[in-house]
Amino acid sequence: MIRLTASAVAQLRQILGQHPEKGAGLRLGVARGGCAGLQYIMKVQSPEPGDGIIGDPGAQVFLDPQAASYLSGCTLDYVDDLADAGFRIVNPNAARSCGCGTSFEPIPEAAGDEPIPEGEPCATPA
């Protein structure tokens, strides 16, 4: 499963409290792409069939079943510092991560059997 820090829960409550769709949460997944091979996908939406549900109402995270093996044991945190603000994933299944922290190369043991969809390339800072 995934662990949520107190900071991530507080930010989720704030974001989801302003979202008009009842029962919405932060859906986590992975897609092929980015600088390191796989990239994290985060969307505010309702759960999809088969999603794992983490957290409690008002601060729910929906885990895409295709991403479960890549994200198992992760910690979802929210950071707000001088350089940047946003959700961060600390992933023990990553052999390496790109500099921007949005993509990773999985350790071979984390590779799932499910096909991973294509994603977008990492944003390169100007």
C-alpha angles and dihedrals in degrees: 000000000000126000120221120208120222088250091054092048092050092050092045090052090051095047097041092044088063094045114103096212112091114228094020120149141166109284114208124200143140132239134186111266141059126099097299105039106268127045132201117249119204123180134163105232146114118289119271125221110284096020118142111234120218128180129017134289109297093027106046128152119199115207117211105231091224088061099044097101092047095048102036110127094014126142119223111209135172118222127190112180138138094277101044148340129217149086116310128195119213101202123192088188093065119101087191139348132214121253094258091053095231098105137041145182110237123228108250093250090060095058108117129212093237119095113251117222123234116264139189125282119260116270111253116218115245 
